[in-house]
Amino acid sequence: MAAKPKKELQITITASKAAAKKYTNWQDYNKLLQASAFEVLNSELPGFTEVKLTIVLYTDDELLELNRRLLGHDFYTDILTCELEREGALLEAELYFSLDRASENALRYKVTLRNELARLAIHGILHLAGHEDSDIKAKNQMRQKERFFLRRLQTERSIEY
């Protein structure tokens, strides 16, 4: 029986200067974001043995500017997913989060910011895995997957929300 190829996951979390200044505790979420990304990457993208994922935390205004520049969209969003490279067993991507939007969503949906940030990481990686949320049916399927991974993280990894 052939040995399974070793999987190399490199997950980096960083914050813009403005986000780091506004959310001085942003590094408290590193372990949570890494665990969330790890869980979904292993489950949804098993064929990649080398994954380089960067999660960048921004403010609303910074992510709005990025949304305008990258996609031509003139509206606030909570996340942008950018695939940089997909070749053979290599996947390199960046996820951009708005901490402002995540905070507002957490209040709106009556969840913790930790829960909302984990959901954003899951959501972004599901997009990398080919899942879409462009219509109601696809959006509902995406939400089901998000809830599945959030429950899995809560039980298997003992991450408190």
PyMOL commands that set and color helices and strands:
alter all, ss='L'
color gray80, all
select helices_A, chain A and resi 17-22+26-44+60-71+99-109+113-128+136-156
alter helices_A, ss='H'
color red, helices_A
select strands_A, chain A and resi 8-15+50-58+79-87+90-98
alter strands_A, ss='S'
color yellow, strands_A
deselect
rebuild
show_as cartoon
